[in-house]
Amino acid sequence: MKIDIKWIVGFIGSALFGLCTWVLVSIVDLKEDINYIKGELFGIEKAIGRVYNYINGIKNNPAEWNLY
């Protein structure tokens, strides 16, 4: 039984093409997840900034405290 070089090249080419496609899809998926995490962190940062500014405003203007 003789193995033709065309079959070997075709198989290796197909395997490399499949591997490259899988890597590309994985990279795109990771970029999507990273962008989602960045958006969530930005929202948390905004909320912390608002709380900080509120506390800082009360600290600087104690006459505005609503104790009742």
PyMOL commands that set and color helices and strands:
alter all, ss='L'
color gray80, all
select helices_A, chain A and resi 5-60+62-64
alter helices_A, ss='H'
color red, helices_A
deselect
rebuild
show_as cartoon
